[in-house]
């Protein structure tokens, strides 16, 4: 802002408005600004004094009679009275006349003449016409002395006093008019001092009073002018704040109305070059310097935050630049930025005029308002852009860029209305990715996000141009198929087939080849479809039916599917209640040593007896629990029950404590609460964690480094780790060496075919040898006949489990089985 003192001769240095060129002239010029007002006040007082003096003197002179001690008048009384009073009256007339004269020189001459006339009258009264006592004469001399001080200052007052005293002394000596005023030297000095003592303070106080009057009148005038200028700025700011295309014109017109003869707005854009945007001038003979030139006043504006002022007398270069343009002063105000451009306002005054403090402040205020308006305009533009982005985000999925759920429902509602009006139909395809969650949990969320993006691209390429693909959330997508003429439309089924085939092709994301599939549910609009929600619900139910029939396929909605969907919802609700009420049970299937035939432990199996449907399969329960988010609470119930039974067995069978295996799904292991819940179960039950086996599947192992960290955290707790269903997935063999695995469970498909298929037998042999070489214990599951058992014994398998040996049994029966095997010692497992 204006207010920085110039620190160098650089004409582009910010200068203060308090310099004499802007704010106030030298002290001797203060009276020049308001001469008429102050002079009128002084002259009015003097005229009144003359009038009172004339009224008092006229009868006094007429009635004057000389005495023995007083000389006679040089003229008769009437002539003397008329002369003195006439002189006073003429002086008043001259004073009144000069008030109406505009010439400063004539007014000054009239003031000097009035002082001279008043002085002559006093001298006449004192020297020629001795009306008064000598003591009173000295006080009469104070009148012209004070008048001189009021008119021309203290020096003039002292000079008048000296002139009066000298004139009186000359009169005493030269004119031989003996008044005896100077007979007593000591008394004369006292009287002279008394005159000065009275007149000088009086003159000082009068000057102070006049100065205060001048300052007050000046401040009042400045306040009125400032108020008018600020009012103009306020109106201009209101117009500028509209942020329309005429904002620059409003700034220029307002600057002209503030008293500047030439103004312009310049912009510095690309190439770092200034250019003239728009200009105004009231005097064609003056102009502002070229904005592109170095002396255009715009150098350094972008770096400075305040106004730059150029004025006459600042330095020689500035004077030359201003005179060439016909200017006496120029202000440059930055208006901020608009986009990548810098904007500045330049205002100039012609030679002979000055930039006042009020004008400088008003221009800065106008520039500040314009800066705010430009900033607001930029903010409005950014806000509109943000609104467009927010609107896009509100209707589109952030990850894939597809339409989101709300946008899809809105378009589906519109399409349903149009379909009814045109006699057409539309359809919804609900798509859920199969095996996506294991990939996401094992390879990480970043890979999962890349996979979703790739799936979105494939879906868009698989549908028709008239169809719309949207993401509902997670790994669920929907497609609005329009138009569709009936449920048997071949094009509809072709789209569904194409979606399934496209998604089934391998994906390569972050260097990993991923194979997934999708289940698709189709629902066609009908007369009984009340809206988008119902059509989406039907497609969702058809999708669940496709999953139930084996996944990687599509199904069309049929009314019978409703019952299946309702049943699943009821099962989920009942399961949630059962978990909360601790109605979940566990059973155990024994794990048998091939060498000793003894039961060395058991695998924990989830059991829940539905109040209506009876016992449900564990895989159904786990799928529902994973889809509904119940898997953490359900797994915690199972872990708590298994830990309690393990503690019971460890306390009873202290010589060779049995082992208990508990299955942990990927959703549990990667959940942030899993380890806290596991620690709680171990602590609350008081078990030896070495007797607890945590069974994990191969898809967890494929997560790489993340999984390795989690498995090491498990081992730190002292539990054993078993890799379940080995051979079913795509586990890299190097993971068996890197990860802290204790047991390897061979998938039952190899066991059940090993005694029939040489290839499966060879695979079994290789797995068992590999595990032994790595120091792992091998468990073969799914043993259902003696041939399979003999084969496993021949291949030196360590442990087995299956229906041949033990069916799943309640905890009490498992306890009895453990007791029997330990009582009998070594047990034969068959010939």
SEKE-461665 format. One record per residue (C-alpha): x, y, z. Coordinates in steps of 0.001 Angstrom, whole numbers, padded with zeros to 6 digits, always signed. Example, Ala and Ser with C-alpha at 12.3 -4.5 7.8 and 13.67 -1.06 7.14 Angstrom:
BEGIN
+012300-004500+007800;+013670-001060+007140;
//
This chain:
BEGIN
+000000+000000+000000;+000965+003649-000208;+002930+004356+002905;+006489+003247+002101;+009118+005973+002127;+011238+006169-001023;+014528+004459-000358;+016319+005382-003565;+016085+007501-006663;+014405+004659-008530;+011224+006169-010038;+009505+002803-009535;+009995+002893-005775;+006727+002977-003787;+006205+006463-002376;+004061+007685+000509;+001031+009909+000113;+002396+011965+003007;+005051+013590+000818;+004538+017342+000156;+003602+016539-003441;+000526+014669-002323;-000735+015434+001173;+000065+019011+002297;+002078+021994+000971;+004794+023851+002910;+003654+025644+006040;+003638+029112+004413;+000988+027919+001956;-001551+026714+004504;-003496+029949+004348;-003556+029987+000573;-005946+027048+000361;-008717+028767+002378;-007830+032487+002063;-011360+033691+001364;-012936+032017+004382;-010335+033061+006982;-009933+036584+005538;-013683+037025+005595;-013707+036071+009268;-010883+038535+010133;-012338+041277+007966;-015744+040860+009560;-014251+041332+013029;-012261+044380+011913;-015290+045956+010238;-017294+045569+013385;-014441+047106+015409;-014272+050099+013013;-018020+050564+013158;-018051+050524+016968;-015063+052894+017045;-016791+055329+014666;-019974+055300+016728;-018025+056032+019917;-015595+058571+018437;-018088+060713+016507;-019981+062193+019527;-016774+062325+021566;-014992+064496+018944;-018002+066766+018414;-018265+067443+022146;-014520+067972+022559;-013505+071380+024046;-009854+072321+024540;-008773+073095+028106;-005815+074769+029736;-003744+071585+029542;-004954+070311+026130;-004226+071965+022787;-006890+072912+020346;-007767+070731+017313;-006158+071714+013982;-009667+071726+012473;-013108+072214+013907;-014797+069297+015745;-017234+068409+012938;-014515+068249+010328;-012333+066068+012554;-015233+063738+013382;-016278+063373+009771;-012698+062792+008635;-011919+060091+011178;-015284+058316+010946;-015292+058663+007159;-011870+057049+006964;-013163+054141+009018;-016272+053854+006853;-014285+053943+003602;-012006+051219+004934;-015077+049057+005660;-016461+049688+002182;-013131+048726+000636;-013086+045543+002782;-016575+044574+001622;-015662+045256-002014;-012476+043179-001918;-014398+040110-000649;-016014+039867-004079;-012692+040141-005968;-011185+036812-007103;-007630+038136-007496;-005416+037074-004639;-003088+040019-005268;-005877+042590-005017;-007178+041000-001818;-003692+041161-000295;-003407+044844-001310;-006790+045597+000232;-005703+043962+003469;-002522+046057+003543;-004512+049215+002772;-006965+048462+005570;-004089+048034+008032;-002549+051291+006852;-005854+053139+007154;-006458+051854+010655;-002901+052788+011638;-003293+056334+010260;-006516+056784+012203;-004810+055689+015397;-001898+058034+014739;-004270+060917+014097;-006121+060238+017279;-002919+059879+019291;-000658+062472+017677;-002814+065169+016058;-006002+065064+018087;-005120+064611+021749;-008508+063502+022960;-007324+060897+025411;-005121+060600+028428;-001464+059618+027861;-001950+056289+029665;-004900+055394+027428;-002974+056380+024266;-000472+053573+024847;-003281+051015+024934;-004835+052423+021733;-001560+051518+020013;-002339+047862+020675;-005180+047912+018097;-003089+048234+014880;-000408+045969+016343;-002965+043165+016851;-004541+043821+013447;-001157+043404+011746;-000618+040171+013612;-004013+038803+012658;-003486+039715+009016;+000174+039008+008365;+001622+037238+011397;+003730+037967+014451;+006585+039610+012514;+004167+042114+010954;+002800+042843+014437;+006227+043648+015815;+007037+045728+012734;+003833+047737+013121;+004598+048325+016796;+008068+049626+015933;+006619+051868+013197;+003993+053346+015497;+006470+054104+018256;+008891+055658+015755;+006152+057785+014225;+005068+059048+017629;+008644+059885+018558;+009154+061764+015318;+005947+063619+015955;+007231+064681+019344;+010557+065866+018012;+009968+066937+014408;+006425+068274+014461;+006935+069782+017877;+003659+068322+019068;+004544+067990+022717;+002364+065327+024325;+004810+064615+027111;+004608+060889+026185;+008375+060482+026124;+009356+062798+029031;+009875+060044+031575;+012218+057459+030029;+011638+054766+032659;+007871+055145+032314;+008141+054965+028516;+010019+051679+028711;+007414+050272+031036;+004611+051314+028714;+006395+049925+025643;+006902+046628+027427;+003286+046608+028509;+002182+047114+024895;+004306+044171+023769;+003234+042079+026757;-000410+042535+025843;-000240+042533+022057;+002162+039645+021391;+000218+036973+023389;-002983+038356+021953;-001568+038063+018446;-000319+034549+019174;-003699+033470+020495;-005413+035078+017550;-003116+033282+015136;-003736+030011+016977;-007460+030588+016775;-007272+031422+013088;-005094+028377+012448;-007609+026171+014225;-010366+027714+012159;-008392+027145+008995;-007680+023514+009930;-011302+022932+010874;-012589+024485+007650;-009998+022574+005674;-010889+019307+007420;-014570+019970+006835;-013973+020604+003159;-011775+017555+002879;-014356+015467+004716;-017129+016633+002388;-015017+015951-000680;-013826+012639+000768;-017410+011665+001524;-018454+012396-002038;-015502+010492-003454;-016113+007535-001133;-019758+007566-002146;-018652+007341-005765;-016316+004487-004853;-019113+002694-002981;-021478+002937-005949;-018711+001817-008271;-017886-001122-005996;-021503-002255-006120;-021395-002202-009896;-017999-003890-009978;-019185-006659-007662;-021661-007857-010309;-018707-009693-011907;-020039-009065-015417;-018194-008232-018601;-018337-004464-017918;-016318-004629-014723;-013207-003054-016283;-015255-000164-017715;-016757+000474-014273;-013278+000683-012744;-012120+003180-015379;-015243+005361-015171;-014981+005429-011390;-011309+006454-011520;-012204+009330-013865;-014987+010435-011525;-012403+010663-008715;-010627+013470-010594;-008038+011714-012743;-007774+012953-016322;-006370+009745-017834;-006699+006138-016608;-006193+002686-018083;-006128-001009-017184;-003150-003094-018308;-002730-006867-018314;+000456-008950-018276;-000208-012387-019714;+001758-014950-021670;+005259-013907-022682;+005523-011698-019581;+004478-008662-021669;+002124-005896-020616;-000693-004874-022951;-003352-002177-022782;-006771-003616-022018;-008898-000446-021895;-008435+003297-021244;-010278+006560-020489;-009095+010176-020842;-010819+013521-020403;-007985+015574-021923;-006661+014450-025325;-003423+016366-024792;-002204+014026-022079;-001616+010283-022048;-000079+007528-019954;+003287+006000-020951;+003370+002923-023171;+002699-000093-020899;+005226-002231-022777;+008030+000305-022297;+010401+000173-019348;+009240+003640-018283;+005574+002624-018410;+005427+002413-014639;+004511-001275-014606;+007912-002769-013881;+007835-004571-010564;+004063-004271-010082;+003609-008053-010066;+006189-008425-007295;+004937-005538-005148;+001752-005705-003118;+001074-001962-002936;+000631+001156-005008;+003505+002821-006858;+003416+006656-007049;+005335+008778-009553;+005347+012583-009097;+007228+015679-010072;+010415+016279-008152;+010933+012627-007380;+013997+012492-009613;+015134+013688-013016;+014117+010562-014941;+010632+010573-013444;+010178+014278-014249;+011191+013631-017862;+008815+010684-018251;+005890+012593-016731;+006487+015779-018757;+006628+013813-022000;+003142+012508-021245;+001819+015849-020000;+001468+014567-016450;+002402+015865-013030;+001787+012569-011185;+000828+008958-011898;-000379+006111-009664;-000044+002408-010485;-002243+000026-008470;-002048-003770-008853;-005474-005388-009165;-004313-008927-008470;-004447-011825-010890;-007083-013307-013134;-006070-016799-014106;-002433-016612-015244;-002614-012851-015963;-001581-009906-013759;-003843-006832-013875;-002907-003241-012958;-004690+000149-012885;-002834+003350-013902;-004158+006854-013114;-002613+010159-014190;-002970+013875-013356;-002132+016633-015829;+000567+019233-015211;-000576+021841-012731;-002658+019518-010571;-001761+017267-007684;-002904+013907-006336;-004414+014624-002932;-004383+012233-000025;-008114+011631-000426;-007759+010844-004107;-004894+008462-003404;-006855+006671-000698;-009991+006457-002852;-008042+005033-005764;-006472+002466-003476;-009927+001624-002084;-011296+001302-005599;-008339-000862-006578;-008848-002992-003483;-012518-003516-004329;-011598-004331-007913;-008999-006805-006634;-011619-008453-004464;-014019-008519-007410;-011399-010146-009632;-010616-012625-006884;-014316-013343-006440;-014688-013728-010183;-011890-016275-010166;-013467-018004-007173;-016819-018061-008950;-015152-019653-011943;-013427-022180-009729;-016689-022781-007872;-018526-023438-011115;-015789-025796-012194;-015970-027479-008812;-019739-027732-009148;-019294-029430-012494;-016743-031790-010970;-018930-032450-007951;-021903-033074-010199;-019804-035510-012205;-018596-037167-009003;-022157-037284-007695;-023245-039249-010748;-020085-041215-011527;-017921-043728-009753;-014599-042203-008744;-012554-045339-009396;-013897-046583-012736;-015517-043432-014162;-018738-045350-014770;-022140-044073-013686;-022773-044721-010021;-025800-046170-008284;-027783-042935-007946;-027205-041960-011577;-028119-045427-012765;-031368-045445-010774;-032282-041989-012089;-031693-043047-015711;-033467-046343-015156;-036566-044541-013852;-036575-042317-016935;-036060-045307-019220;-038927-047215-017613;-041271-044276-018248;-040129-043956-021868;-040422-047724-022377;-044042-047722-021220;-044878-044771-023456;-043223-046346-026535;-044387-049915-025916;-040847-051172-025457;-039109-052850-022564;-035773-052512-020897;-033699-054930-018867;-031141-054819-016083;-028129-057098-015882;-026755-057387-012339;-023112-058539-012370;-021129-059817-009401;-017503-060851-009786;-016658-064386-008635;-013500-064867-006549;-012769-061143-006511;-012528-060843-002720;-009766-063444-002361;-007794-061667-005084;-008350-058301-003427;-007352-059600-000008;-004362-061574-001198;-002830-059252-003802;-003842-056020-002087;-006371-053300-002613;-004296-051476-005217;-004310-054551-007434;-007996-054990-006690;-008703-051437-007818;-006763-051966-011044;-008731-055137-011639;-012027-053281-011176;-010940-050631-013674;-010029-053327-016204;-013365-055082-015618;-015202-051797-016210;-013450-051346-019555;-014328-054874-020646;-017957-054447-019640;-018274-051244-021660;-016803-053007-024691;-019159-055973-024252;-022489-054122-024322;-024316-052285-027078;-023969-048582-027802;-027437-047942-026409;-026703-049703-023125;-025354-048115-019938;-022806-049699-017596;-022693-048563-013947;-020918-049633-010791;-023145-050298-007807;-020273-050601-005346;-017570-053095-004411;-017369-055757-007120;-020970-055320-008304;-021862-053801-011662;-025157-053240-013463;-026044-052753-017113;-029149-050976-018391;-030138-052777-021582;-032442-050718-023763;-034385-051366-025867;-035477-054942-025197;-038580-056259-026912;-039260-059420-024856;-037599-061806-022417;-036570-064154-025229;-034716-061433-027096;-031616-063134-028516;-029651-059924-028385;-030227-059810-024619;-028797-063280-024077;-025945-062560-026453;-024938-059570-024337;-025032-061729-021192;-022928-064465-022866;-020461-061867-024106;-020103-060380-020606;-019401-063790-019057;-016857-064736-021747;-015094-061366-021587;-014710-061366-017806;-013519-065008-017818;-010479-064134-019939;-007282-063671-017851;-006417-060200-016574;-002875-058954-016146;-002691-056352-013371;+000541-055117-011792;+002433-058016-013338;+000015-060613-011938;-002163-062816-014101;-005573-063027-012477;-008433-065259-013549;-011913-064476-012298;-015441-064967-013533;-018783-063285-013024;-022335-064250-012213;-025007-062306-014095;-028676-061886-013251;-031081-060575-015885;-034453-058986-015222;-036757-057574-017911;-039251-054824-017164;-042872-055909-017010;-046239-054451-016131;-045874-055502-012502;-042539-053694-012095;-043306-050561-010092;-039962-048871-010458;-036211-049125-010723;-035781-050576-007231;-037963-053573-008027;-036242-054259-011358;-032778-054086-009744;-033947-056375-006926;-035119-058982-009431;-031827-058833-011318;-029986-059180-008004;-031996-062288-007101;-031311-063795-010522;-027596-063131-009977;-027655-065023-006652;-029365-067889-008405;-026540-067929-010974;-024025-068096-008132;-025943-070912-006464;-025929-072892-009727;-022138-072821-009967;-021138-069225-010797;-019583-068047-014079;-022993-068034-015760;-026124-065930-016213;-029710-066478-015183;-032958-064724-016052;-035276-063730-013247;-038251-065960-012610;-040916-065503-009923;-039661-068594-008126;-036345-066810-007532;-038096-064445-005154;-038565-067202-002623;-034893-068120-002802;-033866-064508-002282;-036221-064083+000623;-034897-067297+002117;-031329-066065+001936;-032294-062805+003631;-034101-064729+006363;-031105-066996+006854;-028829-063969+007171;-031170-062380+009724;-031438-065610+011715;-027680-066160+011552;-027043-062665+012887;-029398-063375+015776;-027775-066783+016411;-024293-065254+016579;-025496-062553+018973;-027240-065133+021192;-024339-067612+021138;-026373-070288+019339;-023426-071366+017165;-022068-074877+017842;-018912-076716+016823;-018109-080354+016090;-014757-082049+015725;-013326-084499+013205;-010400-086482+014513;-006888-086222+013102;-005177-089631+013209;-001504-090530+013153;-000793-093000+010325;+002075-094579+012236;+000495-095020+015697;-003181-094970+014787;-003843-092638+017711;-006059-089540+017566;-003593-086696+018058;-006119-083886+017646;-009214-082677+015816;-010356-080152+013278;-013063-077694+014407;-016180-077688+012180;-018881-074986+012236;-022416-076140+012972;-025717-074235+013164;-029127-075806+013399;-031549-073365+011725;-034857-073287+013629;-036834-073919+010410;-034464-075360+007821;-032455-077492+010175;-028676-077942+009868;-027031-075816+007164;-023780-076652+005393;-020704-074794+006681;-019820-073483+003216;-023293-071883+002940;-022930-070320+006378;-019464-068966+005624;-020572-067473+002294;-023540-065728+003917;-021366-064532+006794;-018743-063123+004421;-021335-061362+002268;-023093-059860+005286;-019997-058923+007296;-020754-061454+010062;-017611-063505+009446;-015557-061704+012128;-018110-062240+014896;-018881-065763+013705;-015189-066671+013546;-014676-065242+017015;-017433-067520+018418;-015816-070547+016827;-012358-069546+018102;-013657-069069+021639;-015385-072472+021706;-012370-074264+020206;-010054-072577+022735;-012258-073643+025656;-012316-077268+024489;-008573-077224+023856;-007972-075959+027409;-010164-078799+028737;-008205-081378+026740;-004836-079876+027685;-005783-080081+031358;-007012-083714+031035;-004442-085154+028648;-001271-083638+030029;+001134-086341+028764;+000440-085841+025080;-001882-082796+024812;-004018-082973+021653;-004070-080388+018881;-007117-078401+017731;-007282-076953+014203;-009448-073897+013432;-010097-072631+009891;-009510-068894+009311;-010862-067266+006156;-009036-064490+004275;-011645-061992+005470;-010746-062773+009070;-006982-062788+008700;-006865-059421+006896;-009361-057782+009229;-007740-055219+011599;-009501-056743+014651;-008429-060357+014008;-005254-060413+016086;-006912-058593+018975;-009736-061136+019017;-007247-064018+018758;-005204-062684+021673;-008393-062308+023731;-009397-065933+023035;-005943-067271+023991;-005751-065150+027136;-009304-065754+028320;-009127-069550+027815;-005588-069886+029228;-004517-072442+026587;-001007-073318+025537;-001009-071688+022045;+001269-074460+020803;-001753-076769+020718;-003733-074437+018405;-003471-074948+014638;-004596-072060+012398;-005615-073410+009008;-005345-071026+006066;-006069-071541+002376;-003795-071156-000613;-005377-067897-001808;-004066-066202+001361;-000550-067431+000613;-000614-065791-002841;-000866-062337-001235;+002940-062325-000995;+004709-059961+001406;+001523-058790+003155;+000605-062373+003958;+004133-063160+005105;+003923-060364+007665;+000603-061651+008977;+001814-065248+009200;+004882-064206+011162;+002597-062294+013532;+000668-065538+014045;+003847-067515+014707;+004924-064922+017261;+001901-065979+019313;+003132-069587+019434;+000397-071191+017299;+000997-073690+014496;+000129-072920+010879;-001424-075366+008432;-001861-074794+004699;-005304-076204+003844;-006508-077679+000508;-002982-077741-000943;-003008-078499-004650;-006322-076815-005360;-004926-073307-005915;-001834-071780-007532;+000589-071581-004634;+004172-070897-005680;+006482-073524-004179;+008874-070843-002995;+006191-069684-000566;+006411-073069+001187;+010058-072336+001919;+009645-068629+002791;+006545-068745+004954;+006441-070234+008481;+004189-073206+007606;+004148-076229+010000;+001617-078569+008385;+000518-079221+004814;-003018-080531+004191;-003431-082283+000851;-006723-081551-000902;-009158-084470-000785;-009496-084621-004605;-005994-086092-004878;-006596-088477-001958;-009874-089850-003292;-008447-090480-006761;-004971-091552-005705;-005796-095274-005476;-007370-095204-008960;-005451-092692-011062;-001655-093124-011428;-001280-089424-012115;-002947-088485-008820;-000824-091129-007070;+002304-089519-008496;+001119-086077-007374;+000483-087401-003868;+003934-088946-003740;+005561-085729-004912;+003659-083549-002435;+004507-085803+000523;+008196-085999-000382;+008401-082266-000986;+006755-081498+002363;+009099-083861+004213;+012107-082315+002502;+010915-078912+003743;+010378-080260+007256;+006574-080073+007107;+004048-082476+008582;+001615-083850+005968;-002113-084299+006609;-004287-086075+004051;-007988-085245+004316;-011017-086951+002808;-009947-090581+003530;-013086-092664+002926;-011844-096261+002301;-009059-098636+003276;-007393-098491-000155;-006808-094792+000240;-005487-095330+003772;-003045-098072+002622;-001787-095841-000167;-001099-092986+002235;+000747-095363+004578;+002886-096575+001659;+003669-092975+000688;+004737-092240+004297;+001991-089712+004982;+002058-088422+008588;-001572-087734+009509;-004986-088494+008012;-008604-087550+008589;-011868-088556+006938;-015174-090374+007348;-013374-093769+007374;-011716-092842+010646;-013960-090296+012360;-017118-088539+011346;-017738-085051+012792;-018786-085425+016440;-019842-083178+019334;-017212-082063+021861;-018168-084736+024421;-017754-087538+021891;-014453-086048+020734;-013261-086093+024353;-014224-089767+024649;-012450-090602+021377;-009281-088930+022598;-009475-090863+025845;-009975-094222+024089;-006978-093861+021787;-004727-092949+024703;-005996-095829+026851;-005344-098410+024103;-001891-097119+023123;-000846-097964+019592;-003820-098646+017297;-003780-100513+013997;-005393-098653+011085;-006050-101765+008983;-004061-104222+007041;
//
